[in-house]
Amino acid sequence: MKILDWYILKRYLGTFLTMLLLFIPIGITVNLAEKIDKILANEAPFSEVAVYYLNFTIYFANLLFPLFLFLSVIWFTSKLANNTEVIAFLSSGVSFYRFLRPYIIGATLVCVGAYILGTYLAPAASRGFNEFTYEYLKNNKADRETQNVYRQISDDDYIYVSRFNPAQNLGNNFTLEHFEGNELEYKLMARSIVFKPEDSTYSLNGFKKRIIGKENDILETERNLDTVFDFDLEDLTPVEYIAETLNTPELRDFIAKEKARGSSAINRYQVVLYKRFSLPVSAYILTIIAVAVSAIKRRGGMGINLALGISLAFVFIFFDKVFTTISEQSDFSPIVAVWLPNVLFGILAIYLLRNAKR
């Protein structure tokens, strides 16, 4: 049976890579046609444009590989079924589960490759892709969380600014609260806070400090005050895409730090982390569904299988997008949101596999 295994495995990997090579140039062409006016208007250097599309390729290959894999498996398995090769395999005494073995081996190779891509290559590509997008394609649109920034910067200190301008390192309505245990010890307030990189100090305008006493509070005021803090305002307002640019160990540390700071975007960061594990696993689930759907020779031929496969693929993408968006915008559990589409389609895969085996 090694001949059968190698035959299917080569078709599995070959069709998947061919589909990637076919669709990536199409994606680049469509994106370039849409963005060429902005690239020319902002005078983006050719070298940066070339690097941008290299990053674009890696970024979207990592994002859409489950869809490409699903369609490629349906494509070549439908051809096997239409040529009655599947019937010949099964008629020779091979069980349907044994017929699946080279598919599972192929899915394992793709799964490992997808994990490496998502953990190490895609984060670097994502950084370059997003930085080019915000510099040349979005007209310097703010990409940071700039309103109502609230962070825990240490075990005892919390800061707040009502608005933050990352270009000027300027925060409005600044507050710092210092606690001893559960009791507030003092509170700093200022109409604005500006970081001065030349001497690594902060300039506070309209400064007030209230020291909480047992009987009476002490109030100190200054029109302007230059001081030093153990935090960087820029670090406290990370770019929206920061999680995508970190490898997995760095992302875990970043999430732990943001939890301590009281970040409101924790769900967004956790979704990125959990997807690095759920997307490779989806390779197995989508492979089984694709084989179960396309291994049956149908009267309508390959077109029926492709139509059914594309419909299932878009349903999978729809569920994935809906649940992750809900998690990012609410308190819905990120791990449930990320893994629920895999669970639902895993159940569907088992059902289809049992029917196909019959």
C-alpha positions, 0 to 999 in steps of 0.5 A: 500500500506504499504506492497508494500512500505516496500517490495520494500524499504527492497529490495532496501536497502538490495540489495544495502548493499549486493552489497557493502559487495560483491564488497568491499572484491573483491576490497580489494583483487585486491588492495592487490594483486597489492600492496603486493610487495611494502608493503613488500618491504617497511616493512609497519607495519601490524597495518597500513596496516589494518587501510589502508584497513579500510580507503580504504573501506570507501574511495571507498565506498564513491567514487563508491556508485552511481554505486553500487546503480544503479546496485543493483536497476537494479538487484532487479527490473529486478527480480520483472519484470521477476516474473511479480510482477511489472505487478501485482502491476500496474494492481492493479490500482497503478500508475507508479509514486506511484510505484516509491515512495518506491524507492524515499524514499530509495534514500533519505535515501542513499542520507542522508547517502552519504552526512554524509559519504562524509562530515565527514567520507570520509575526515578522511579516505582519509587522512589515505589512501593517507598518507599510499599511499605516504609513502609506495606505491609511494616511497616517490614521491612528493605529493606537488605543487613544481614548480612555487609556487606563493601565496598572503599571505596577502592583500599587500604581494605576494611571489614566489619560482621557486621550493620548496622541502617540505622535506627540507623546501627549496625554490629556487629563492625566491621573496617577493613583498610588495604593498601599494595600487597599488604601489610596495613599496619594493621587497625582493629577494634571491637565496634560502630560508630555514625554520629553525623549531628550532627557527622558522626563515628563512635563506635567501641566496644571499639576496637583498632588493630593496626599491622603491623610488620616484626618486631613488631606494635603494638596500640592499644586504646581503650574508646570512640573518636570518629573520622572516616571517608571513607565513609557506612555508609548508602551502603555498604548500599543498598536492594534496589531501588536499581538500579530507581530510577536512570536508565541513566547513573546505574545504570552509575556505581552498578554501577562503584562497587559493583564497586569496593566488592565488593558481592555484589549486582552480578548483581542490579544488572546484570540491571536494567541489561540488561533495559532493553535486552532488554525493548524488543527483545522487542517485535520478537520477540513481534510476529513470533511473534504475527503468525505464530501468528494470521495463519492462519485456524483452525477453532477461531477466535480462541480457539485463537489466544489460547490458543496466544498466552497459553501462549507468553507465559507460557512466555516469562515463565517463562524470563525469571523463571527465568534472572534468578533464577538469575543473581541468586542465583549466578555465572551471567552476567547478560547471558546470563540476560537475553538468553537468552529473547530468543534462544530466542524469536527462533529460535522466531519465525524458525521460525514465520515460515517456516511462516506464509509458506508 
